Amino acid sequence: MKNIEMKLEGTILTMKVDIAKDFGPSKSGKSITVASTEGNISVPGAEEVKVGLNVYKSRK
């Protein structure tokens, strides 16, 4: 997981991403990766629930 913090409080999942970070070009090269779960992962404390997240910005 890159640049993502997850916290489960009761039934509320909160995800925190620093949008100032930059991990370089995406695999396709069309965008810049800001954060990624790098696939589907289990939510800590609720392993039956999965999340997949990609945060990106366009290349200029």
CHARMM-style PDB file with segment names, atoms N, HN, CA, C and O in Angstrom:
ATOM      1  N   MET     1       0.848  -1.167   0.000  1.00  0.00      PROA
ATOM      2  CA  MET     1       0.000   0.000   0.000  1.00  0.00      PROA
ATOM      3  C   MET     1       0.901   1.240   0.000  1.00  0.00      PROA
ATOM      4  O   MET     1       1.881   1.312   0.742  1.00  0.00      PROA
ATOM      5  N   LYS     2       0.558   2.186  -0.825  1.00  0.00      PROA
ATOM      6  HN  LYS     2      -0.237   2.127  -1.428  1.00  0.00      PROA
ATOM      7  CA  LYS     2       1.341   3.417  -0.941  1.00  0.00      PROA
ATOM      8  C   LYS     2       0.498   4.613  -0.506  1.00  0.00      PROA
ATOM      9  O   LYS     2      -0.536   4.896  -1.112  1.00  0.00      PROA
ATOM     10  N   ASN     3       0.938   5.326   0.552  1.00  0.00      PROA
ATOM     11  HN  ASN     3       1.778   5.096   1.044  1.00  0.00      PROA
ATOM     12  CA  ASN     3       0.387   6.619   0.925  1.00  0.00      PROA
ATOM     13  C   ASN     3      -1.095   6.566   1.309  1.00  0.00      PROA
ATOM     14  O   ASN     3      -1.838   7.503   1.018  1.00  0.00      PROA
ATOM     15  N   ILE     4      -1.531   5.487   1.954  1.00  0.00      PROA
ATOM     16  HN  ILE     4      -0.928   4.726   2.191  1.00  0.00      PROA
ATOM     17  CA  ILE     4      -2.916   5.371   2.403  1.00  0.00      PROA
ATOM     18  C   ILE     4      -2.925   4.870   3.839  1.00  0.00      PROA
ATOM     19  O   ILE     4      -2.289   3.867   4.164  1.00  0.00      PROA
ATOM     20  N   GLU     5      -3.653   5.578   4.695  1.00  0.00      PROA
ATOM     21  HN  GLU     5      -4.170   6.393   4.432  1.00  0.00      PROA
ATOM     22  CA  GLU     5      -3.892   5.121   6.053  1.00  0.00      PROA
ATOM     23  C   GLU     5      -5.369   4.790   6.162  1.00  0.00      PROA
ATOM     24  O   GLU     5      -6.216   5.581   5.748  1.00  0.00      PROA
ATOM     25  N   MET     6      -5.688   3.616   6.722  1.00  0.00      PROA
ATOM     26  HN  MET     6      -5.000   2.973   7.058  1.00  0.00      PROA
ATOM     27  CA  MET     6      -7.075   3.221   6.901  1.00  0.00      PROA
ATOM     28  C   MET     6      -7.349   3.020   8.382  1.00  0.00      PROA
ATOM     29  O   MET     6      -6.521   2.478   9.114  1.00  0.00      PROA
ATOM     30  N   LYS     7      -8.538   3.469   8.815  1.00  0.00      PROA
ATOM     31  HN  LYS     7      -9.210   3.910   8.220  1.00  0.00      PROA
ATOM     32  CA  LYS     7      -8.936   3.299  10.207  1.00  0.00      PROA
ATOM     33  C   LYS     7     -10.417   2.926  10.233  1.00  0.00      PROA
ATOM     34  O   LYS     7     -11.245   3.595   9.616  1.00  0.00      PROA
ATOM     35  N   LEU     8     -10.736   1.864  10.944  1.00  0.00      PROA
ATOM     36  HN  LEU     8     -10.063   1.320  11.445  1.00  0.00      PROA
ATOM     37  CA  LEU     8     -12.111   1.413  11.081  1.00  0.00      PROA
ATOM     38  C   LEU     8     -12.574   1.716  12.498  1.00  0.00      PROA
ATOM     39  O   LEU     8     -11.987   1.231  13.465  1.00  0.00      PROA
ATOM     40  N   GLU     9     -13.633   2.522  12.619  1.00  0.00      PROA
ATOM     41  HN  GLU     9     -14.110   2.916  11.833  1.00  0.00      PROA
ATOM     42  CA  GLU     9     -14.234   2.837  13.908  1.00  0.00      PROA
ATOM     43  C   GLU     9     -15.694   2.420  13.844  1.00  0.00      PROA
ATOM     44  O   GLU     9     -16.516   3.083  13.211  1.00  0.00      PROA
ATOM     45  N   GLY    10     -16.005   1.310  14.509  1.00  0.00      PROA
ATOM     46  HN  GLY    10     -15.337   0.772  15.022  1.00  0.00      PROA
ATOM     47  CA  GLY    10     -17.353   0.754  14.398  1.00  0.00      PROA
ATOM     48  C   GLY    10     -17.580   0.300  12.969  1.00  0.00      PROA
ATOM     49  O   GLY    10     -16.902  -0.606  12.485  1.00  0.00      PROA
ATOM     50  N   THR    11     -18.533   0.928  12.292  1.00  0.00      PROA
ATOM     51  HN  THR    11     -19.083   1.664  12.685  1.00  0.00      PROA
ATOM     52  CA  THR    11     -18.814   0.577  10.900  1.00  0.00      PROA
ATOM     53  C   THR    11     -18.360   1.663   9.926  1.00  0.00      PROA
ATOM     54  O   THR    11     -18.721   1.634   8.749  1.00  0.00      PROA
ATOM     55  N   ILE    12     -17.576   2.612  10.409  1.00  0.00      PROA
ATOM     56  HN  ILE    12     -17.283   2.636  11.365  1.00  0.00      PROA
ATOM     57  CA  ILE    12     -17.098   3.715   9.572  1.00  0.00      PROA
ATOM     58  C   ILE    12     -15.626   3.506   9.228  1.00  0.00      PROA
ATOM     59  O   ILE    12     -14.771   3.441  10.112  1.00  0.00      PROA
ATOM     60  N   LEU    13     -15.343   3.402   7.919  1.00  0.00      PROA
ATOM     61  HN  LEU    13     -16.038   3.455   7.201  1.00  0.00      PROA
ATOM     62  CA  LEU    13     -13.976   3.280   7.429  1.00  0.00      PROA
ATOM     63  C   LEU    13     -13.500   4.658   6.982  1.00  0.00      PROA
ATOM     64  O   LEU    13     -14.131   5.307   6.148  1.00  0.00      PROA
ATOM     65  N   THR    14     -12.381   5.092   7.549  1.00  0.00      PROA
ATOM     66  HN  THR    14     -11.869   4.565   8.227  1.00  0.00      PROA
ATOM     67  CA  THR    14     -11.791   6.369   7.164  1.00  0.00      PROA
ATOM     68  C   THR    14     -10.461   6.095   6.489  1.00  0.00      PROA
ATOM     69  O   THR    14      -9.641   5.326   6.990  1.00  0.00      PROA
ATOM     70  N   MET    15     -10.255   6.739   5.335  1.00  0.00      PROA
ATOM     71  HN  MET    15     -10.922   7.365   4.928  1.00  0.00      PROA
ATOM     72  CA  MET    15      -9.002   6.582   4.599  1.00  0.00      PROA
ATOM     73  C   MET    15      -8.352   7.954   4.482  1.00  0.00      PROA
ATOM     74  O   MET    15      -9.010   8.946   4.167  1.00  0.00      PROA
ATOM     75  N   LYS    16      -7.047   7.992   4.743  1.00  0.00      PROA
ATOM     76  HN  LYS    16      -6.513   7.186   4.999  1.00  0.00      PROA
ATOM     77  CA  LYS    16      -6.314   9.252   4.679  1.00  0.00      PROA
ATOM     78  C   LYS    16      -5.214   9.148   3.629  1.00  0.00      PROA
ATOM     79  O   LYS    16      -4.425   8.203   3.635  1.00  0.00      PROA
ATOM     80  N   VAL    17      -5.169  10.145   2.712  1.00  0.00      PROA
ATOM     81  HN  VAL    17      -5.810  10.913   2.707  1.00  0.00      PROA
ATOM     82  CA  VAL    17      -4.193  10.186   1.626  1.00  0.00      PROA
ATOM     83  C   VAL    17      -3.569  11.573   1.593  1.00  0.00      PROA
ATOM     84  O   VAL    17      -4.285  12.573   1.634  1.00  0.00      PROA
ATOM     85  N   ASP    18      -2.243  11.645   1.520  1.00  0.00      PROA
ATOM     86  HN  ASP    18      -1.661  10.833   1.487  1.00  0.00      PROA
ATOM     87  CA  ASP    18      -1.548  12.917   1.352  1.00  0.00      PROA
ATOM     88  C   ASP    18      -1.447  13.188  -0.149  1.00  0.00      PROA
ATOM     89  O   ASP    18      -0.648  12.557  -0.841  1.00  0.00      PROA
ATOM     90  N   ILE    19      -2.253  14.124  -0.653  1.00  0.00      PROA
ATOM     91  HN  ILE    19      -2.902  14.636  -0.091  1.00  0.00      PROA
ATOM     92  CA  ILE    19      -2.289  14.368  -2.101  1.00  0.00      PROA
ATOM     93  C   ILE    19      -1.067  15.137  -2.605  1.00  0.00      PROA
ATOM     94  O   ILE    19      -0.933  15.352  -3.810  1.00  0.00      PROA
ATOM     95  N   ALA    20      -0.178  15.554  -1.708  1.00  0.00      PROA
ATOM     96  HN  ALA    20      -0.287  15.379  -0.730  1.00  0.00      PROA
ATOM     97  CA  ALA    20       1.052  16.227  -2.125  1.00  0.00      PROA
ATOM     98  C   ALA    20       2.127  15.236  -2.567  1.00  0.00      PROA
ATOM     99  O   ALA    20       3.095  15.625  -3.220  1.00  0.00      PROA
ATOM    100  N   LYS    21       1.965  13.969  -2.218  1.00  0.00      PROA
ATOM    101  HN  LYS    21       1.179  13.653  -1.687  1.00  0.00      PROA
ATOM    102  CA  LYS    21       2.961  12.957  -2.582  1.00  0.00      PROA
ATOM    103  C   LYS    21       2.805  12.537  -4.029  1.00  0.00      PROA
ATOM    104  O   LYS    21       1.749  12.711  -4.639  1.00  0.00      PROA
ATOM    105  N   ASP    22       3.886  11.978  -4.565  1.00  0.00      PROA
ATOM    106  HN  ASP    22       4.743  11.838  -4.069  1.00  0.00      PROA
ATOM    107  CA  ASP    22       3.948  11.610  -5.983  1.00  0.00      PROA
ATOM    108  C   ASP    22       4.822  10.369  -6.095  1.00  0.00      PROA
ATOM    109  O   ASP    22       5.969  10.371  -5.649  1.00  0.00      PROA
ATOM    110  N   PHE    23       4.280   9.308  -6.692  1.00  0.00      PROA
ATOM    111  HN  PHE    23       3.348   9.306  -7.054  1.00  0.00      PROA
ATOM    112  CA  PHE    23       5.035   8.063  -6.851  1.00  0.00      PROA
ATOM    113  C   PHE    23       5.401   7.789  -8.298  1.00  0.00      PROA
ATOM    114  O   PHE    23       5.693   6.652  -8.672  1.00  0.00      PROA
ATOM    115  N   GLY    24       5.384   8.837  -9.109  1.00  0.00      PROA
ATOM    116  HN  GLY    24       5.147   9.760  -8.806  1.00  0.00      PROA
ATOM    117  CA  GLY    24       5.800   8.705 -10.494  1.00  0.00      PROA
ATOM    118  C   GLY    24       4.671   8.262 -11.397  1.00  0.00      PROA
ATOM    119  O   GLY    24       3.523   8.158 -10.964  1.00  0.00      PROA
ATOM    120  N   PRO    25       4.997   7.999 -12.662  1.00  0.00      PROA
ATOM    121  CA  PRO    25       3.981   7.651 -13.657  1.00  0.00      PROA
ATOM    122  C   PRO    25       3.278   6.329 -13.340  1.00  0.00      PROA
ATOM    123  O   PRO    25       3.871   5.414 -12.768  1.00  0.00      PROA
ATOM    124  N   SER    26       2.012   6.252 -13.722  1.00  0.00      PROA
ATOM    125  HN  SER    26       1.531   6.995 -14.187  1.00  0.00      PROA
ATOM    126  CA  SER    26       1.266   4.998 -13.616  1.00  0.00      PROA
ATOM    127  C   SER    26       1.842   3.995 -14.609  1.00  0.00      PROA
ATOM    128  O   SER    26       2.708   4.338 -15.414  1.00  0.00      PROA
ATOM    129  N   LYS    27       1.362   2.770 -14.551  1.00  0.00      PROA
ATOM    130  HN  LYS    27       0.658   2.492 -13.898  1.00  0.00      PROA
ATOM    131  CA  LYS    27       1.850   1.742 -15.486  1.00  0.00      PROA
ATOM    132  C   LYS    27       1.601   2.132 -16.937  1.00  0.00      PROA
ATOM    133  O   LYS    27       2.422   1.851 -17.811  1.00  0.00      PROA
ATOM    134  N   SER    28       0.460   2.784 -17.194  1.00  0.00      PROA
ATOM    135  HN  SER    28      -0.206   3.013 -16.484  1.00  0.00      PROA
ATOM    136  CA  SER    28       0.147   3.191 -18.567  1.00  0.00      PROA
ATOM    137  C   SER    28       0.926   4.434 -18.980  1.00  0.00      PROA
ATOM    138  O   SER    28       1.081   4.706 -20.170  1.00  0.00      PROA
ATOM    139  N   GLY    29       1.418   5.192 -17.996  1.00  0.00      PROA
ATOM    140  HN  GLY    29       1.292   4.972 -17.028  1.00  0.00      PROA
ATOM    141  CA  GLY    29       2.151   6.422 -18.278  1.00  0.00      PROA
ATOM    142  C   GLY    29       1.258   7.629 -18.528  1.00  0.00      PROA
ATOM    143  O   GLY    29       1.754   8.717 -18.820  1.00  0.00      PROA
ATOM    144  N   LYS    30      -0.052   7.446 -18.418  1.00  0.00      PROA
ATOM    145  HN  LYS    30      -0.455   6.562 -18.181  1.00  0.00      PROA
ATOM    146  CA  LYS    30      -0.986   8.537 -18.701  1.00  0.00      PROA
ATOM    147  C   LYS    30      -1.239   9.438 -17.496  1.00  0.00      PROA
ATOM    148  O   LYS    30      -1.759  10.543 -17.653  1.00  0.00      PROA
ATOM    149  N   SER    31      -0.883   8.986 -16.306  1.00  0.00      PROA
ATOM    150  HN  SER    31      -0.462   8.088 -16.179  1.00  0.00      PROA
ATOM    151  CA  SER    31      -1.142   9.766 -15.100  1.00  0.00      PROA
ATOM    152  C   SER    31      -0.018   9.572 -14.084  1.00  0.00      PROA
ATOM    153  O   SER    31       0.861   8.729 -14.265  1.00  0.00      PROA
ATOM    154  N   ILE    32      -0.061  10.367 -13.012  1.00  0.00      PROA
ATOM    155  HN  ILE    32      -0.775  11.051 -12.865  1.00  0.00      PROA
ATOM    156  CA  ILE    32       0.914  10.287 -11.930  1.00  0.00      PROA
ATOM    157  C   ILE    32       0.226   9.654 -10.722  1.00  0.00      PROA
ATOM    158  O   ILE    32      -0.839  10.115 -10.311  1.00  0.00      PROA
ATOM    159  N   THR    33       0.810   8.620 -10.159  1.00  0.00      PROA
ATOM    160  HN  THR    33       1.675   8.246 -10.493  1.00  0.00      PROA
ATOM    161  CA  THR    33       0.246   7.936  -9.008  1.00  0.00      PROA
ATOM    162  C   THR    33       0.479   8.748  -7.744  1.00  0.00      PROA
ATOM    163  O   THR    33       1.608   9.140  -7.449  1.00  0.00      PROA
ATOM    164  N   VAL    34      -0.590   9.000  -6.999  1.00  0.00      PROA
ATOM    165  HN  VAL    34      -1.507   8.682  -7.239  1.00  0.00      PROA
ATOM    166  CA  VAL    34      -0.528   9.707  -5.724  1.00  0.00      PROA
ATOM    167  C   VAL    34      -0.644   8.717  -4.564  1.00  0.00      PROA
ATOM    168  O   VAL    34       0.045   8.857  -3.553  1.00  0.00      PROA
ATOM    169  N   ALA    35      -1.519   7.712  -4.713  1.00  0.00      PROA
ATOM    170  HN  ALA    35      -2.078   7.599  -5.534  1.00  0.00      PROA
ATOM    171  CA  ALA    35      -1.708   6.691  -3.683  1.00  0.00      PROA
ATOM    172  C   ALA    35      -2.344   5.464  -4.316  1.00  0.00      PROA
ATOM    173  O   ALA    35      -3.041   5.562  -5.326  1.00  0.00      PROA
ATOM    174  N   SER    36      -2.093   4.301  -3.708  1.00  0.00      PROA
ATOM    175  HN  SER    36      -1.526   4.221  -2.888  1.00  0.00      PROA
ATOM    176  CA  SER    36      -2.684   3.073  -4.240  1.00  0.00      PROA
ATOM    177  C   SER    36      -2.667   1.969  -3.188  1.00  0.00      PROA
ATOM    178  O   SER    36      -1.723   1.849  -2.406  1.00  0.00      PROA
ATOM    179  N   THR    37      -3.726   1.168  -3.184  1.00  0.00      PROA
ATOM    180  HN  THR    37      -4.492   1.266  -3.819  1.00  0.00      PROA
ATOM    181  CA  THR    37      -3.714  -0.041  -2.368  1.00  0.00      PROA
ATOM    182  C   THR    37      -2.963  -1.151  -3.095  1.00  0.00      PROA
ATOM    183  O   THR    37      -2.686  -2.197  -2.509  1.00  0.00      PROA
ATOM    184  N   GLU    38      -2.635  -0.934  -4.351  1.00  0.00      PROA
ATOM    185  HN  GLU    38      -2.860  -0.084  -4.827  1.00  0.00      PROA
ATOM    186  CA  GLU    38      -1.930  -1.911  -5.191  1.00  0.00      PROA
ATOM    187  C   GLU    38      -2.707  -3.214  -5.293  1.00  0.00      PROA
ATOM    188  O   GLU    38      -2.160  -4.302  -5.110  1.00  0.00      PROA
ATOM    189  N   GLY    39      -3.987  -3.081  -5.587  1.00  0.00      PROA
ATOM    190  HN  GLY    39      -4.432  -2.198  -5.736  1.00  0.00      PROA
ATOM    191  CA  GLY    39      -4.872  -4.232  -5.693  1.00  0.00      PROA
ATOM    192  C   GLY    39      -5.923  -4.178  -4.597  1.00  0.00      PROA
ATOM    193  O   GLY    39      -5.991  -3.216  -3.831  1.00  0.00      PROA
ATOM    194  N   ASN    40      -6.733  -5.210  -4.529  1.00  0.00      PROA
ATOM    195  HN  ASN    40      -6.678  -5.991  -5.151  1.00  0.00      PROA
ATOM    196  CA  ASN    40      -7.776  -5.280  -3.504  1.00  0.00      PROA
ATOM    197  C   ASN    40      -7.201  -5.863  -2.224  1.00  0.00      PROA
ATOM    198  O   ASN    40      -6.536  -6.899  -2.248  1.00  0.00      PROA
ATOM    199  N   ILE    41      -7.462  -5.192  -1.103  1.00  0.00      PROA
ATOM    200  HN  ILE    41      -8.003  -4.351  -1.084  1.00  0.00      PROA
ATOM    201  CA  ILE    41      -6.946  -5.656   0.181  1.00  0.00      PROA
ATOM    202  C   ILE    41      -8.087  -5.682   1.198  1.00  0.00      PROA
ATOM    203  O   ILE    41      -9.106  -5.013   1.028  1.00  0.00      PROA
ATOM    204  N   SER    42      -7.895  -6.467   2.255  1.00  0.00      PROA
ATOM    205  HN  SER    42      -7.068  -7.011   2.393  1.00  0.00      PROA
ATOM    206  CA  SER    42      -8.881  -6.537   3.331  1.00  0.00      PROA
ATOM    207  C   SER    42      -8.794  -5.300   4.211  1.00  0.00      PROA
ATOM    208  O   SER    42      -7.717  -4.743   4.424  1.00  0.00      PROA
ATOM    209  N   VAL    43      -9.946  -4.883   4.717  1.00  0.00      PROA
ATOM    210  HN  VAL    43     -10.821  -5.336   4.544  1.00  0.00      PROA
ATOM    211  CA  VAL    43      -9.997  -3.773   5.665  1.00  0.00      PROA
ATOM    212  C   VAL    43      -9.556  -4.300   7.024  1.00  0.00      PROA
ATOM    213  O   VAL    43     -10.099  -5.300   7.493  1.00  0.00      PROA
ATOM    214  N   PRO    44      -8.577  -3.651   7.673  1.00  0.00      PROA
ATOM    215  CA  PRO    44      -8.140  -4.098   9.003  1.00  0.00      PROA
ATOM    216  C   PRO    44      -9.315  -4.103   9.992  1.00  0.00      PROA
ATOM    217  O   PRO    44      -9.994  -3.090  10.164  1.00  0.00      PROA
ATOM    218  N   GLY    45      -9.542  -5.242  10.633  1.00  0.00      PROA
ATOM    219  HN  GLY    45      -8.991  -6.065  10.493  1.00  0.00      PROA
ATOM    220  CA  GLY    45     -10.640  -5.366  11.582  1.00  0.00      PROA
ATOM    221  C   GLY    45     -11.933  -5.851  10.949  1.00  0.00      PROA
ATOM    222  O   GLY    45     -12.891  -6.151  11.662  1.00  0.00      PROA
ATOM    223  N   ALA    46     -11.979  -5.934   9.628  1.00  0.00      PROA
ATOM    224  HN  ALA    46     -11.201  -5.691   9.049  1.00  0.00      PROA
ATOM    225  CA  ALA    46     -13.150  -6.447   8.906  1.00  0.00      PROA
ATOM    226  C   ALA    46     -12.639  -7.135   7.648  1.00  0.00      PROA
ATOM    227  O   ALA    46     -12.914  -6.695   6.532  1.00  0.00      PROA
ATOM    228  N   GLU    47     -11.893  -8.219   7.842  1.00  0.00      PROA
ATOM    229  HN  GLU    47     -11.671  -8.576   8.749  1.00  0.00      PROA
ATOM    230  CA  GLU    47     -11.185  -8.889   6.751  1.00  0.00      PROA
ATOM    231  C   GLU    47     -12.089  -9.366   5.624  1.00  0.00      PROA
ATOM    232  O   GLU    47     -11.618  -9.574   4.506  1.00  0.00      PROA
ATOM    233  N   GLU    48     -13.388  -9.545   5.898  1.00  0.00      PROA
ATOM    234  HN  GLU    48     -13.771  -9.376   6.807  1.00  0.00      PROA
ATOM    235  CA  GLU    48     -14.310  -9.974   4.846  1.00  0.00      PROA
ATOM    236  C   GLU    48     -14.653  -8.839   3.883  1.00  0.00      PROA
ATOM    237  O   GLU    48     -15.221  -9.079   2.817  1.00  0.00      PROA
ATOM    238  N   VAL    49     -14.311  -7.604   4.256  1.00  0.00      PROA
ATOM    239  HN  VAL    49     -13.850  -7.410   5.122  1.00  0.00      PROA
ATOM    240  CA  VAL    49     -14.562  -6.432   3.420  1.00  0.00      PROA
ATOM    241  C   VAL    49     -13.278  -6.086   2.677  1.00  0.00      PROA
ATOM    242  O   VAL    49     -12.212  -5.994   3.285  1.00  0.00      PROA
ATOM    243  N   LYS    50     -13.375  -5.896   1.378  1.00  0.00      PROA
ATOM    244  HN  LYS    50     -14.241  -5.971   0.884  1.00  0.00      PROA
ATOM    245  CA  LYS    50     -12.206  -5.579   0.550  1.00  0.00      PROA
ATOM    246  C   LYS    50     -12.304  -4.151   0.024  1.00  0.00      PROA
ATOM    247  O   LYS    50     -13.397  -3.612  -0.155  1.00  0.00      PROA
ATOM    248  N   VAL    51     -11.143  -3.550  -0.220  1.00  0.00      PROA
ATOM    249  HN  VAL    51     -10.255  -3.987  -0.075  1.00  0.00      PROA
ATOM    250  CA  VAL    51     -11.094  -2.215  -0.811  1.00  0.00      PROA
ATOM    251  C   VAL    51      -9.964  -2.178  -1.832  1.00  0.00      PROA
ATOM    252  O   VAL    51      -8.898  -2.760  -1.628  1.00  0.00      PROA
ATOM    253  N   GLY    52     -10.222  -1.480  -2.936  1.00  0.00      PROA
ATOM    254  HN  GLY    52     -11.087  -1.007  -3.102  1.00  0.00      PROA
ATOM    255  CA  GLY    52      -9.207  -1.235  -3.958  1.00  0.00      PROA
ATOM    256  C   GLY    52      -9.272   0.247  -4.297  1.00  0.00      PROA
ATOM    257  O   GLY    52     -10.319   0.742  -4.715  1.00  0.00      PROA
ATOM    258  N   LEU    53      -8.167   0.955  -4.122  1.00  0.00      PROA
ATOM    259  HN  LEU    53      -7.317   0.552  -3.783  1.00  0.00      PROA
ATOM    260  CA  LEU    53      -8.179   2.403  -4.317  1.00  0.00      PROA
ATOM    261  C   LEU    53      -6.955   2.841  -5.096  1.00  0.00      PROA
ATOM    262  O   LEU    53      -5.837   2.413  -4.811  1.00  0.00      PROA
ATOM    263  N   ASN    54      -7.175   3.701  -6.086  1.00  0.00      PROA
ATOM    264  HN  ASN    54      -8.083   4.049  -6.318  1.00  0.00      PROA
ATOM    265  CA  ASN    54      -6.094   4.364  -6.813  1.00  0.00      PROA
ATOM    266  C   ASN    54      -6.401   5.853  -6.822  1.00  0.00      PROA
ATOM    267  O   ASN    54      -7.499   6.271  -7.189  1.00  0.00      PROA
ATOM    268  N   VAL    55      -5.426   6.644  -6.416  1.00  0.00      PROA
ATOM    269  HN  VAL    55      -4.533   6.305  -6.117  1.00  0.00      PROA
ATOM    270  CA  VAL    55      -5.554   8.104  -6.460  1.00  0.00      PROA
ATOM    271  C   VAL    55      -4.465   8.585  -7.406  1.00  0.00      PROA
ATOM    272  O   VAL    55      -3.300   8.211  -7.266  1.00  0.00      PROA
ATOM    273  N   TYR    56      -4.851   9.422  -8.377  1.00  0.00      PROA
ATOM    274  HN  TYR    56      -5.797   9.725  -8.491  1.00  0.00      PROA
ATOM    275  CA  TYR    56      -3.891   9.854  -9.382  1.00  0.00      PROA
ATOM    276  C   TYR    56      -4.215  11.256  -9.858  1.00  0.00      PROA
ATOM    277  O   TYR    56      -5.301  11.782  -9.613  1.00  0.00      PROA
ATOM    278  N   LYS    57      -3.247  11.852 -10.547  1.00  0.00      PROA
ATOM    279  HN  LYS    57      -2.365  11.425 -10.746  1.00  0.00      PROA
ATOM    280  CA  LYS    57      -3.459  13.145 -11.178  1.00  0.00      PROA
ATOM    281  C   LYS    57      -2.949  13.056 -12.608  1.00  0.00      PROA
ATOM    282  O   LYS    57      -2.096  12.229 -12.933  1.00  0.00      PROA
ATOM    283  N   SER    58      -3.489  13.924 -13.454  1.00  0.00      PROA
ATOM    284  HN  SER    58      -4.182  14.595 -13.190  1.00  0.00      PROA
ATOM    285  CA  SER    58      -3.093  13.864 -14.866  1.00  0.00      PROA
ATOM    286  C   SER    58      -1.681  14.408 -15.062  1.00  0.00      PROA
ATOM    287  O   SER    58      -1.208  15.251 -14.300  1.00  0.00      PROA
ATOM    288  N   ARG    59      -1.033  13.912 -16.087  1.00  0.00      PROA
ATOM    289  HN  ARG    59      -1.417  13.227 -16.706  1.00  0.00      PROA
ATOM    290  CA  ARG    59       0.300  14.413 -16.439  1.00  0.00      PROA
ATOM    291  C   ARG    59       0.128  15.721 -17.188  1.00  0.00      PROA
ATOM    292  O   ARG    59      -0.813  15.882 -17.966  1.00  0.00      PROA
ATOM    293  N   LYS    60       1.012  16.628 -16.958  1.00  0.00      PROA
ATOM    294  HN  LYS    60       1.776  16.497 -16.327  1.00  0.00      PROA
ATOM    295  CA  LYS    60       0.915  17.933 -17.625  1.00  0.00      PROA
ATOM    296  C   LYS    60       1.880  18.041 -18.763  1.00  0.00      PROA
ATOM    297  OT1 LYS    60       1.932  19.072 -19.433  1.00  0.00      PROA
TER     298      LYS     60
END
